[in-house]
Every structure is written in structure tokens, then in C-alpha cells.
Amino acid sequence: MPARSPAHPGDRDPLTADERRSIRLVQSFGTVGSLMLAFGSLGAGAAPVLNPVNTLPVLRIFARIPTVSLALAFIGMIMLIAGWLLLGRFARPSRKRIVGRRELHRTLLLWIAPLVVIPPVFTRDPYVYLGQSEVLTRGMDPYEVGPEALGNGDPLVVGVANIWRDTPAPYGPLFLRIGSWLTGISGEHVSGGILLFRLLTLVGLGIVVWALPRLAARFGVPPSTALWLGVANPLVLFHIVGGAHNDALGIGLMLLGLEVGLRRLPYRVRGDSPPPLAKGEIGFIVAGAAIITVAATVKLHAIVALGFFGVMIARRWYGGIKDLLKAATGMIAICAVVMTAVTYGVGLDYGWVNGLSTPTKLWNWIAPTAEIGQLGGVLGVALGLGNHTAGIIAVLAILSYLAAGAITVKFLWDSLHWRYRPIIGLGVSVGAFMLLHVAMQPWWLLWAIIPLAASAGTSRFRVLATGMSVVLAVLIPPNGSPFDGRLYTLPQAYFAGGLVVLGALALLWWRAPAVLFARTDPDDLFHPPRARTAGRTRRGHATDPAGTAADATGSHVGAAGSHVDGPGSDGTTAEVSGAGTRDESARDHP
């Protein structure tokens, strides 16, 4: 096997002194923003009902000035977003010199550190985690009763939103068992419990930081580009770290399973005879599938990855229906064994499947399906037909699931027939389920953005993902509530915060080297040399490991180390044409 993927994105030159200074300024700018968000969260975040900050000298003043705190939080949000966008200038794969992984790790540490010890922001979900985990700790079934079973006066219940107090848990059994261990440690100390759940989130994020660049290198995407888009993303900083959501653990385990499963899959050209099994190949495949299944016991969305992993295995052979059935049988068997072992091993049963419908109780205003349903309800009232909003949304929810399922089947089929990379199909399919859900939340789309960040290399995808991340990052206020009807606080705080941010950006523009804001010099663009064809290839076919090659008609394709250099290419090696576009890459990993 090659020492590294033939689709490796290529080595880049070190940054210049001005570029390094620009990155340090951007790091400092974002760190100040993170500190602003941290201080603002003390008064504008989703603080516990019994808020320990109220007993702390100096810091308790933030809880008494909610509008000022909200302005501080908004300043921090915009500064972090601006810092992320500026950092992205040095993470573009079209540049000869891009920021290194070590510098990105340092940036992440600086930006995340202030957010570790703050109250939850943008959501109150961590209080739901506490309540539902405590239900399990006390010997009750969290898939039968809600947190109110603990008593509405319980310290772990008073912070739970009313809509979720009587609802069963929608999370997997492994997550709730881990949560019960954490509540067993924290007891009735709500703030301590929130901190433990955030540390669990950071464990999941750490797995993403480890697995994402390795997957990216297999698919011809610079690891720094993938880390910038998938981990330094404002949605990750605000909702995964600040909101302490368990999605980080689910996504991290899913990526880990894919990385482990791909370790021994060989590189091959479509149409070639499959090579013999490599040493340890079956073991790594089984381990990868098992880890993905474990991810599904945290959040079931990860189960979709098993289907596309099975396609990768089928394409490792001949990619025929017989190969697909064999791979599917193996995936189903591994999933059944591991899922059953984990479910019953943590002391629960398959009653957890019943809780998967719990999120549909919430009709989120940013969810397209919910908005269309509510518009239909308004039209019904206007036409004198009555208010049928609930019925319309229920029908739309079913149609949305069917549509997302159809999209998944299409991408599974097209991936099997070499039209798309399976991991791109995974990102698009999971994204469809998230986007069409009636309770869609901004951070849910990270299930799509993060896998695609490791596999979709074109500038069109990055621009779309960047724009969506910025818009979704500012849609929800830091405390995740409507301010009890005091909506006037939002424009006041945002106006004041906007003025401060403009001043901060002007100061950064004045102090920063010209390279930070200037257009990239054409001489600084990365123009990979076209590789000579090496080894066996077939006309019209790109080479791809483990059967992931695709028709590459019309693109300039070589073999080992070859690059895409066709129309619309932004200079990256072995790039995909975009999320959901045809796989016209040169040799790369599945």
C-alpha cells in the first residue's frame, strides 16, 4: 500500500513573516471575541435558575445588566465570525502557502478556552441532559418518563424548559448511561454537571480534530482547510462548545469509525481486478463499522454512515449488486450485534427507539418544513377553513422524511456506480435529514458540513458552507429564548455591539499587514504540476482507492499523485466538483 493517499493535496511552502503576523493578529482578535462572549454569557446566557454567578463579586453585575451583557455577547460573536473568515484566507487550498495544522490547533485552543467554563449559550439543552440522565441514575426508564418524574422542585429539573419536562429522551442509550455517570459525580450541583457535559463535548470535538484532517488527506483536501471549515467554524464554537451539545461525540465517533475502517482498503482503478485482502483489512473494516454503530447509540443519525461505508467496501471489489449485498449483510450483522450489546450492556432496551420522535414537538422557526406548515395554517385561517397547522406539519414531516430517504437512496446508488464519492453522499444525505426536520437546529447541519469539509474540495462548496455557517450562527440569540417578550432588547444590544465591532475591525485593518486584507497575488496561487500517468489506468476513468473512482471524462487525470486541473478548478489536488457533484477526482481514498 502507498505510504499516503495518491490524492494527497500536496506540500505547501511555509508562510511569510507578514502572513504569520497576520494570523497572530487574527488569533488575538478572535480570542478577544471569545472573552467578550464569555463575559456576556454571564448575563445573557442560559444561566441556571439558581445561578452561582450571583454570589461572585464583580461577575454578578453582568446578570443585572442583561442588555449590556447581550451586547457584549453579540460583539464576541461577530468578532469570532470575522476572525474565522479572515483566518480562512490562509486556509484556502488554492494558495501556495496555507496555515499549518499546529497553528490551527493553537487558534482553536485560544478561542475555545474562554467558553469552557461559561453557562450554556444559545440553548438550554444541557439542562435536559442533566434531567434525563438523572432519571436513569435513579433507576427509572428515561424512554418512558421525562425529567418531571424527579419532581418539579428538583434542582436538576427547574432549569429544564417546560416543553421537555414530560417528554421521553430522544438520545441513544450510551449517551444517557454516560450522562448518568456524570450526574452521579455532580449530584445536585447543576453548574458542575453542566461543566462535566461540556468536557464530554470536548472529548467528542477532540476526536473530530484527530480524524478530520486524516480523512481530508485521503480525499485530496488540505487538512488545514478541513479543520478551518469543520472545527474552527462558528457553529462549532457557539453551539457545540458553548451549547455543550452531544452532537460532537456522535460526529466524532462517526468520523473515527470511517477513518479506522479505511485504514487497509486498497487503492484501485475502476475495472481492475480487486487485489487480495491486505493484512488486517477485515479487522479494520469490522472495527470501523462497530465504532460507527457506537456513534449511533449516541445519536442515531450516524447510522447513515454505515450505508455509505458498505458502498465503499462493495466498490473495493467489483461494485456489483452481489458485492453490495455482501457488504450490506456484514454491516447489518455488525450493527445488530454492537447495537444490542451496547443497549442492553448499559441496562436499557430498545424502548429508546420510541423517543426518537420527541424533537418533533418543537416547530423551529428556522426549519423550512415548519415554516411552510405554519404558513399553510395561516392561509387556512384566512380562507375560513380553520387552523390545521398541526395536521399540515405532521403531513409535511412524513413527506420530508420520505424525501430525505429518497435522496439517501439516490446517493447510495450513484455512489455504487462511481458517480459520487460515498463520503460526499453521506454528507448530503445526513444534511437532507437535518434540513428537512421540523425541529431543525443550526448545529444539526454540522453533521453535513464536517464530512463534506473532508471530501468536497471545490471553492463553490466552501463558499456555500461558509455563507450558511455565518447566517445560521447569528440567527439565535445567546440565551436561546425570546427574552420573555422583551424583543426590544435585541435591536438595542445588536446596534450597540455593531458599533463596537466596526471600531474593532477598523483597528485591525490599521494594525494588520496589507496581506491580511489584500487580494491574493496570482503568483501565490498553487498550480500543481500534472502528473505523468503511472501504473494501469483506463480511458475515461479516474483512479480511486477502495473502489471510489468515478468517470472522469473531460478532466485532466493522471495516476499516483495526479491532480484535477480542469475548468473551474481552484488549484487543489484531486478535488471533487462540489458537494453532491460528480466525483471527477484523480486517485484518492474512498
C-alpha positions as CSV (number, residue, x, y, z in Angstrom):
1,M,0.0,0.0,0.0
2,P,1.2,3.6,-0.7
3,A,2.6,5.4,2.3
4,R,-0.1,8.1,1.8
5,S,-3.1,8.6,-0.4
6,P,-2.2,9.3,-4.1
7,A,-4.7,12.1,-3.8
8,H,-2.6,13.8,-1.2
9,P,-3.2,17.6,-1.6
10,G,0.4,18.4,-2.0
11,D,3.0,20.0,0.2
12,R,2.9,23.8,0.6
13,D,5.5,26.4,1.3
14,P,5.8,28.0,4.8
15,L,4.1,31.2,5.5
16,T,5.9,34.5,5.1
17,A,6.6,36.8,8.1
18,D,3.7,39.1,7.2
19,E,1.4,36.2,6.9
20,R,2.4,34.8,10.3
21,R,1.9,38.2,11.9
22,S,-1.5,38.4,10.3
23,I,-2.5,35.1,11.7
24,R,-1.3,36.1,15.2
25,L,-3.4,39.2,14.9
26,V,-6.4,37.2,13.8
27,Q,-5.9,34.8,16.7
28,S,-5.8,37.7,19.2
29,F,-8.9,39.3,17.6
30,G,-10.9,36.1,17.9
31,T,-9.6,35.5,21.4
32,V,-10.9,38.9,22.5
33,G,-14.2,38.0,20.8
34,S,-14.3,34.7,22.7
35,L,-13.7,36.6,26.0
36,M,-16.4,39.0,25.2
37,L,-18.9,36.2,24.5
38,A,-17.8,34.5,27.8
39,F,-18.4,37.7,29.9
40,G,-21.6,38.4,28.1
41,S,-22.9,34.9,28.7
42,L,-22.9,35.6,32.4
43,G,-25.9,37.9,31.9
44,A,-27.2,36.9,28.5
45,G,-26.6,33.1,28.5
46,A,-29.0,30.3,29.6
47,A,-27.9,30.5,33.2
48,P,-29.1,28.1,35.9
49,V,-32.2,29.2,37.8
50,L,-30.0,29.1,41.0
51,N,-27.2,31.0,39.4
52,P,-23.9,30.7,41.3
53,V,-22.6,33.7,39.4
54,N,-24.9,35.9,41.6
55,T,-22.7,35.1,44.6
56,L,-19.4,36.1,42.9
57,P,-18.1,39.6,43.4
58,V,-17.8,41.8,40.2
59,L,-19.0,39.0,37.9
60,R,-22.5,39.1,39.4
61,I,-23.0,42.6,37.9
62,F,-23.4,41.0,34.4
63,A,-26.6,39.3,35.5
64,R,-28.1,42.7,36.5
65,I,-27.4,44.3,33.1
66,P,-28.9,41.9,30.6
67,T,-28.9,44.3,27.7
68,V,-25.3,45.2,28.1
69,S,-24.4,41.6,28.6
70,L,-26.3,40.8,25.4
71,A,-24.3,43.5,23.6
72,L,-21.0,42.0,24.8
73,A,-22.1,38.6,23.7
74,F,-23.0,39.9,20.3
75,I,-19.7,41.7,20.0
76,G,-17.9,38.5,20.8
77,M,-20.0,36.5,18.3
78,I,-19.2,38.9,15.4
79,M,-15.5,39.2,16.3
80,L,-15.2,35.4,16.3
81,I,-17.1,35.2,13.0
82,A,-14.9,37.9,11.5
83,G,-11.7,36.2,12.8
84,W,-12.8,32.9,11.3
85,L,-13.4,34.5,7.9
86,L,-10.1,36.2,8.0
87,L,-8.3,33.1,9.0
88,G,-10.0,31.3,6.1
89,R,-7.9,33.5,3.7
90,F,-4.9,31.5,4.8
91,A,-6.7,28.1,4.7
92,R,-7.7,28.3,1.0
93,P,-6.3,25.2,-0.8
94,S,-5.6,27.4,-3.9
95,R,-2.7,29.1,-2.0
96,K,0.9,28.1,-2.2
97,R,1.2,28.9,1.5
98,I,-1.6,27.9,3.9
99,V,-1.8,27.9,7.7
100,G,-0.4,24.8,9.3
101,R,-2.3,22.3,11.5
102,R,-0.3,23.3,14.5
103,E,-1.2,26.9,14.2
104,L,-4.9,26.0,13.7
105,H,-4.7,23.8,16.9
106,R,-3.3,26.8,18.7
107,T,-6.1,29.0,17.4
108,L,-8.7,26.5,18.5
109,L,-7.3,26.4,22.0
110,L,-7.3,30.2,22.3
111,W,-10.8,30.5,21.0
112,I,-12.3,27.6,22.9
113,A,-10.7,28.1,26.3
114,P,-12.9,31.1,27.5
115,L,-16.0,29.2,26.5
116,V,-15.3,26.1,28.6
117,V,-16.5,27.4,32.0
118,I,-19.4,29.7,30.9
119,P,-23.1,28.9,31.3
120,P,-24.8,27.3,28.3
121,V,-25.4,29.7,25.5
122,F,-27.9,29.6,22.6
123,T,-29.7,26.7,24.2
124,R,-31.0,25.1,27.4
125,D,-30.4,21.5,26.2
126,P,-27.7,20.7,28.8
127,Y,-30.3,21.0,31.5
128,V,-32.4,18.5,29.6
129,Y,-29.3,16.2,29.5
130,L,-28.9,16.5,33.3
131,G,-32.6,15.8,34.0
132,Q,-32.9,12.8,31.7
133,S,-29.6,11.3,32.8
134,E,-30.7,11.7,36.5
135,V,-33.9,9.8,35.7
136,L,-31.7,6.9,34.6
137,T,-29.4,7.3,37.7
138,R,-32.4,6.9,40.0
139,G,-33.5,3.6,38.3
140,M,-36.3,4.9,36.1
141,D,-36.6,4.5,32.3
142,P,-35.8,7.8,30.6
143,Y,-37.6,6.5,27.5
144,E,-40.8,6.2,29.4
145,V,-40.8,9.2,31.7
146,G,-39.5,12.8,31.5
147,P,-37.4,14.8,34.0
148,E,-40.6,15.8,35.8
149,A,-40.6,12.3,37.3
150,L,-37.9,13.6,39.6
151,G,-40.2,16.3,41.0
152,N,-40.7,19.8,39.6
153,G,-38.8,21.2,42.6
154,D,-35.7,19.1,42.0
155,P,-32.6,21.3,41.3
156,L,-31.9,19.2,38.1
157,V,-35.4,19.9,36.8
158,V,-36.0,23.6,37.4
159,G,-33.7,24.5,34.6
160,V,-35.4,22.3,32.0
161,A,-37.8,24.1,29.6
162,N,-41.4,23.2,30.2
163,I,-41.8,21.6,26.8
164,W,-39.3,18.9,27.6
165,R,-40.2,18.2,31.2
166,D,-42.7,15.4,30.5
167,T,-41.1,14.0,27.3
168,P,-39.0,10.9,27.0
169,A,-35.4,11.2,26.0
170,P,-34.6,11.3,22.2
171,Y,-30.9,10.3,22.7
172,G,-29.1,7.0,22.4
173,P,-28.6,4.6,25.4
174,L,-24.8,5.1,25.5
175,F,-25.1,8.8,25.9
176,L,-27.7,8.6,28.7
177,R,-25.6,6.0,30.5
178,I,-22.5,8.2,30.3
179,G,-24.8,11.1,31.4
180,S,-25.9,9.1,34.4
181,W,-22.2,8.6,35.4
182,L,-21.7,12.3,35.2
183,T,-24.7,13.2,37.2
184,G,-23.6,10.6,39.7
185,I,-20.4,12.6,40.1
186,S,-22.0,16.1,40.2
187,G,-25.1,15.2,42.2
188,E,-27.5,18.1,42.5
189,H,-24.8,20.6,41.6
190,V,-26.2,21.9,38.4
191,S,-23.2,24.0,37.3
192,G,-20.8,21.1,38.0
193,G,-23.0,18.9,35.9
194,I,-23.0,21.4,33.0
195,L,-19.2,21.6,33.2
196,L,-18.9,17.8,33.0
197,F,-21.2,17.6,30.0
198,R,-19.1,20.3,28.3
199,L,-16.0,18.3,29.0
200,L,-17.7,15.3,27.3
201,T,-18.4,17.5,24.3
202,L,-14.7,18.5,24.2
203,V,-13.8,14.8,24.1
204,G,-16.0,14.4,21.1
205,L,-14.6,17.5,19.5
206,G,-11.1,16.2,20.1
207,I,-11.9,13.1,18.2
208,V,-13.1,15.2,15.3
209,V,-9.8,17.2,15.4
210,W,-7.9,14.0,15.2
211,A,-9.9,12.2,12.5
212,L,-11.0,15.0,10.2
213,P,-7.5,16.0,8.8
214,R,-6.6,12.4,8.3
215,L,-9.8,11.8,6.2
216,A,-9.2,15.0,4.3
217,A,-5.7,13.9,3.3
218,R,-7.2,10.7,1.9
219,F,-9.6,12.7,-0.3
220,G,-7.2,15.3,-1.6
221,V,-8.4,18.2,0.6
222,P,-5.7,20.1,2.6
223,P,-6.1,19.1,6.3
224,S,-5.9,22.8,7.3
225,T,-8.8,23.6,5.0
226,A,-10.9,20.8,6.6
227,L,-10.0,21.9,10.1
228,W,-10.8,25.5,9.4
229,L,-14.2,24.8,7.9
230,G,-15.2,21.8,10.1
231,V,-13.8,22.7,13.5
232,A,-13.0,26.4,13.8
233,N,-16.5,27.0,12.4
234,P,-18.6,29.5,14.4
235,L,-21.4,26.9,14.7
236,V,-18.9,24.6,16.5
237,L,-17.7,27.4,18.8
238,F,-21.1,28.7,19.6
239,H,-23.3,25.6,19.7
240,I,-21.0,22.6,20.2
241,V,-18.7,24.2,22.7
242,G,-20.9,27.0,24.1
243,G,-24.0,24.9,23.9
244,A,-22.4,21.7,25.1
245,H,-24.3,19.6,22.6
246,N,-23.8,15.9,22.4
247,D,-23.6,16.1,18.6
248,A,-19.8,16.5,18.9
249,L,-19.5,13.0,20.4
250,G,-21.7,11.4,17.8
251,I,-19.9,13.1,14.9
252,G,-16.5,12.4,16.3
253,L,-17.2,8.7,16.7
254,M,-18.7,8.5,13.2
255,L,-15.6,10.1,11.7
256,L,-13.4,7.8,13.8
257,G,-15.2,4.8,12.5
258,L,-14.7,5.9,8.9
259,E,-11.0,6.6,9.5
260,V,-10.4,3.2,11.1
261,G,-12.4,1.3,8.5
262,L,-10.5,2.9,5.6
263,R,-7.1,2.1,7.1
264,R,-6.5,-1.1,5.0
265,L,-8.7,-0.6,2.0
266,P,-6.5,-0.7,-1.1
267,Y,-6.2,1.9,-3.9
268,R,-7.5,0.6,-7.2
269,V,-8.7,1.6,-10.7
270,R,-12.3,1.1,-11.7
271,G,-12.4,-2.1,-13.8
272,D,-9.3,-3.6,-12.4
273,S,-9.4,-7.0,-10.8
274,P,-9.7,-6.5,-7.0
275,P,-6.4,-7.0,-5.1
276,P,-6.2,-9.7,-2.5
277,L,-7.1,-8.9,1.1
278,A,-4.5,-6.9,2.9
279,K,-3.2,-8.0,6.3
280,G,-5.7,-6.8,8.9
281,E,-8.2,-5.4,6.3
282,I,-11.2,-7.4,7.6
283,G,-10.4,-6.5,11.2
284,F,-10.2,-2.8,10.4
285,I,-13.5,-2.9,8.5
286,V,-15.2,-4.6,11.4
287,A,-13.7,-2.2,13.9
288,G,-14.8,0.8,11.8
289,A,-18.4,-0.5,11.4
290,A,-18.5,-1.2,15.2
291,I,-17.4,2.3,16.0
292,I,-19.9,3.9,13.7
293,T,-22.6,1.8,15.4
294,V,-21.4,3.0,18.8
295,A,-21.8,6.6,17.4
296,A,-25.4,5.7,16.5
297,T,-26.0,4.8,20.2
298,V,-25.2,8.4,21.0
299,K,-27.2,9.9,18.1
300,L,-28.9,7.7,15.6
301,H,-28.1,10.0,12.7
302,A,-24.6,8.3,12.5
303,I,-26.3,5.1,11.3
304,V,-26.4,6.6,7.8
305,A,-22.6,6.3,7.6
306,L,-22.9,2.5,7.7
307,G,-24.7,2.5,4.4
308,F,-22.1,4.5,2.6
309,F,-19.2,2.6,4.3
310,G,-20.8,-0.5,2.9
311,V,-20.8,1.1,-0.6
312,M,-17.0,1.8,-0.1
313,I,-16.5,-1.9,0.7
314,A,-18.6,-3.1,-2.3
315,R,-16.6,-0.8,-4.6
316,R,-13.4,-2.2,-3.2
317,W,-14.4,-5.4,-5.1
318,Y,-16.3,-5.2,-8.3
319,G,-19.1,-2.8,-7.2
320,G,-21.8,-5.1,-8.3
321,I,-25.1,-5.9,-6.7
322,K,-23.7,-9.1,-5.2
323,D,-20.8,-7.2,-3.7
324,L,-23.3,-4.6,-2.3
325,L,-25.4,-7.4,-0.7
326,K,-22.4,-9.0,0.9
327,A,-21.2,-5.6,2.3
328,A,-24.8,-4.7,3.4
329,T,-25.1,-8.1,5.2
330,G,-21.9,-7.6,7.0
331,M,-22.8,-4.0,8.1
332,I,-26.3,-5.1,9.3
333,A,-24.8,-8.0,11.2
334,I,-22.2,-5.9,12.9
335,C,-24.7,-3.1,13.6
336,A,-27.2,-5.6,15.2
337,V,-24.6,-7.2,17.4
338,V,-23.0,-4.0,18.6
339,M,-26.2,-2.1,18.9
340,T,-27.8,-4.9,21.0
341,A,-24.6,-5.3,23.1
342,V,-24.4,-1.5,23.9
343,T,-28.2,-1.1,24.5
344,Y,-28.5,-4.0,26.9
345,G,-25.0,-3.6,28.3
346,V,-25.9,-0.1,29.7
347,G,-29.0,-1.5,31.3
348,L,-31.7,-0.3,28.8
349,D,-33.7,-1.9,26.0
350,Y,-34.9,-0.9,22.6
351,G,-37.6,1.3,24.1
352,W,-35.1,4.1,23.2
353,V,-36.4,4.0,19.6
354,N,-39.7,5.3,20.8
355,G,-38.1,8.5,22.0
356,L,-36.8,9.4,18.5
357,S,-40.0,11.3,17.7
358,T,-39.6,13.6,20.8
359,P,-37.9,16.6,18.9
360,T,-41.0,16.8,16.6
361,K,-42.8,18.5,19.5
362,L,-40.8,21.6,18.7
363,W,-41.6,23.6,15.5
364,N,-38.5,25.6,15.0
365,W,-39.0,28.9,13.1
366,I,-35.7,28.4,11.1
367,A,-36.9,24.9,9.9
368,P,-38.2,25.2,6.3
369,T,-40.7,22.4,6.8
370,A,-42.1,24.0,10.0
371,E,-42.3,27.4,8.3
372,I,-44.2,26.1,5.3
373,G,-46.6,24.2,7.6
374,Q,-47.3,27.3,9.7
375,L,-47.8,29.4,6.5
376,G,-50.4,26.8,5.4
377,G,-52.1,27.1,8.8
378,V,-52.3,30.9,8.4
379,L,-53.7,30.5,4.9
380,G,-56.3,28.1,6.2
381,V,-57.5,30.5,8.9
382,A,-57.6,33.4,6.3
383,L,-59.7,31.2,4.0
384,G,-62.1,30.2,6.8
385,L,-61.0,26.6,6.8
386,G,-59.8,26.6,10.4
387,N,-56.4,26.3,11.9
388,H,-54.9,23.0,10.7
389,T,-51.3,23.8,11.4
390,A,-50.5,20.7,13.4
391,G,-52.0,18.4,10.8
392,I,-50.2,20.2,7.9
393,I,-46.9,20.0,9.7
394,A,-47.5,16.3,10.6
395,V,-48.0,15.5,6.9
396,L,-45.1,17.6,5.8
397,A,-42.9,15.9,8.3
398,I,-43.7,12.5,6.8
399,L,-43.2,13.8,3.3
400,S,-39.8,15.3,4.4
401,Y,-38.6,12.0,5.8
402,L,-39.6,10.3,2.6
403,A,-37.8,13.0,0.5
404,A,-34.6,12.7,2.7
405,G,-34.8,8.9,2.4
406,A,-35.1,9.1,-1.4
407,I,-32.1,11.4,-1.5
408,T,-30.1,8.9,0.5
409,V,-31.1,6.0,-1.7
410,K,-30.2,8.0,-4.8
411,F,-26.7,8.8,-3.4
412,L,-26.2,5.3,-2.3
413,W,-27.0,4.0,-5.8
414,D,-25.0,6.7,-7.6
415,S,-22.0,6.2,-5.3
416,L,-22.1,2.5,-6.0
417,H,-22.0,3.3,-9.7
418,W,-18.9,5.6,-9.3
419,R,-20.7,8.9,-9.9
420,Y,-20.1,10.3,-6.4
421,R,-17.7,9.8,-3.6
422,P,-19.6,7.8,-0.9
423,I,-18.5,10.2,1.8
424,I,-20.0,13.1,-0.2
425,G,-23.2,11.1,-0.4
426,L,-23.0,10.7,3.4
427,G,-22.7,14.4,4.0
428,V,-25.5,15.3,1.6
429,S,-27.9,12.6,2.9
430,V,-27.5,13.3,6.6
431,G,-27.8,17.0,5.7
432,A,-31.1,16.4,3.9
433,F,-32.5,14.6,7.0
434,M,-31.4,17.5,9.2
435,L,-32.5,20.3,6.9
436,L,-36.0,18.8,6.4
437,H,-36.7,18.1,10.0
438,V,-39.4,20.2,11.6
439,A,-37.2,21.0,14.6
440,M,-34.0,21.7,12.6
441,Q,-31.4,23.5,14.6
442,P,-28.3,25.4,13.3
443,W,-25.8,23.0,14.7
444,W,-27.5,20.0,13.2
445,L,-26.1,20.9,9.8
446,L,-22.6,20.2,11.2
447,W,-23.5,16.6,10.5
448,A,-23.2,17.5,6.8
449,I,-20.6,20.2,6.9
450,I,-17.9,18.3,8.7
451,P,-17.9,15.1,6.5
452,L,-18.1,17.3,3.4
453,A,-15.2,19.5,4.7
454,A,-13.0,16.4,4.5
455,S,-14.1,15.4,1.0
456,A,-15.6,18.2,-1.1
457,G,-12.7,20.4,-2.2
458,T,-14.1,23.0,-4.6
459,S,-14.5,26.7,-3.8
460,R,-18.2,26.5,-4.6
461,F,-18.9,24.2,-1.7
462,R,-16.7,26.2,0.6
463,V,-18.4,29.5,-0.3
464,L,-21.8,27.9,0.3
465,A,-20.8,26.2,3.6
466,T,-19.2,29.4,4.8
467,G,-22.2,31.5,4.0
468,M,-24.6,29.1,5.7
469,S,-22.4,28.9,8.7
470,V,-22.3,32.6,9.2
471,V,-26.1,33.1,8.7
472,L,-27.0,30.2,11.0
473,A,-24.5,31.4,13.6
474,V,-26.3,34.7,14.1
475,L,-29.9,33.5,13.9
476,I,-30.4,32.5,17.6
477,P,-29.7,34.9,20.5
478,P,-27.2,33.7,23.1
479,N,-29.7,32.6,25.7
480,G,-31.8,30.7,23.2
481,S,-35.1,32.4,24.3
482,P,-37.4,35.2,23.2
483,F,-36.4,37.4,26.2
484,D,-39.9,36.9,27.7
485,G,-41.4,39.1,25.0
486,R,-38.9,42.0,25.6
487,L,-37.8,41.8,22.0
488,Y,-36.7,45.5,22.1
489,T,-33.5,44.4,23.9
490,L,-32.3,42.6,20.8
491,P,-32.1,45.7,18.4
492,Q,-30.6,47.8,21.2
493,A,-27.9,45.4,22.1
494,Y,-27.1,44.5,18.5
495,F,-26.9,48.1,17.5
496,A,-24.5,49.0,20.3
497,G,-22.5,45.8,19.7
498,G,-22.3,46.5,16.0
499,L,-20.7,49.9,16.5
500,V,-18.0,48.4,18.7
501,V,-17.3,45.7,16.2
502,L,-16.9,48.2,13.4
503,G,-14.4,50.1,15.6
504,A,-12.5,46.8,16.3
505,L,-12.4,45.9,12.7
506,A,-11.1,49.4,11.8
507,L,-8.3,49.0,14.4
508,L,-7.4,45.5,13.0
509,W,-7.3,46.9,9.4
510,W,-5.0,49.7,10.6
511,R,-2.6,47.4,12.5
512,A,-2.6,44.4,10.3
513,P,-0.1,43.8,7.4
514,A,-1.6,44.5,4.0
515,V,-1.6,40.8,3.1
516,L,-4.5,40.2,5.5
517,F,-7.0,42.2,3.5
518,A,-5.4,42.4,0.1
519,R,-6.4,40.2,-2.8
520,T,-4.2,37.1,-3.2
521,D,-1.4,37.7,-5.7
522,P,-1.7,35.3,-8.7
523,D,1.9,34.3,-8.1
524,D,0.9,33.0,-4.7
525,L,-1.6,30.5,-6.1
526,F,-0.9,26.8,-6.1
527,H,-0.6,25.3,-9.5
528,P,0.1,21.6,-9.1
529,P,2.1,20.0,-11.9
530,R,0.2,17.5,-14.0
531,A,1.4,14.1,-13.0
532,R,2.6,11.6,-15.5
533,T,0.4,8.6,-15.8
534,A,1.8,5.8,-13.8
535,G,0.5,2.3,-13.4
536,R,-2.6,0.9,-15.0
537,T,-5.4,3.3,-15.9
538,R,-8.4,3.1,-18.2
539,R,-9.6,5.8,-20.6
540,G,-12.2,8.0,-19.0
541,H,-11.7,6.6,-15.5
542,A,-10.0,8.2,-12.5
543,T,-8.3,6.0,-10.0
544,D,-9.6,5.8,-6.5
545,P,-8.8,3.6,-3.6
546,A,-11.3,1.0,-2.4
547,G,-13.4,1.4,-5.4
548,T,-14.2,5.0,-5.2
549,A,-13.0,6.1,-8.6
550,A,-15.5,7.6,-10.9
551,D,-16.0,8.5,-14.5
552,A,-13.6,11.4,-15.2
553,T,-14.5,12.2,-18.7
554,G,-13.4,15.8,-19.6
555,S,-11.0,16.2,-16.7
556,H,-7.2,16.0,-16.8
557,V,-6.5,12.8,-14.9
558,G,-3.3,11.1,-14.1
559,A,-2.4,8.3,-11.7
560,A,-0.5,8.4,-8.5
561,G,-0.4,11.9,-7.1
562,S,-2.4,13.3,-10.1
563,H,-4.5,16.4,-9.9
564,V,-7.7,17.9,-11.2
565,D,-6.8,20.8,-13.5
566,G,-10.0,21.3,-15.5
567,P,-12.4,24.1,-15.8
568,G,-13.4,25.6,-12.5
569,S,-10.6,24.0,-10.6
570,D,-9.2,26.2,-7.9
571,G,-5.8,24.5,-7.9
572,T,-6.4,21.9,-5.2
573,T,-5.3,18.4,-5.8
574,A,-7.9,15.7,-6.6
575,E,-10.8,17.9,-5.7
576,V,-14.4,16.9,-6.0
577,S,-16.6,19.1,-8.2
578,G,-18.6,20.0,-5.1
579,A,-21.0,18.6,-2.5
580,G,-23.2,16.2,-4.4
581,T,-21.4,16.8,-7.7
582,R,-19.8,14.1,-9.8
583,D,-16.6,12.5,-8.5
584,E,-14.1,13.6,-11.1
585,S,-11.1,13.2,-8.8
586,A,-7.9,11.5,-9.5
587,R,-6.7,8.7,-7.4
588,D,-7.8,9.2,-3.8
589,H,-9.2,7.3,-0.9
590,P,-12.9,6.3,-0.7
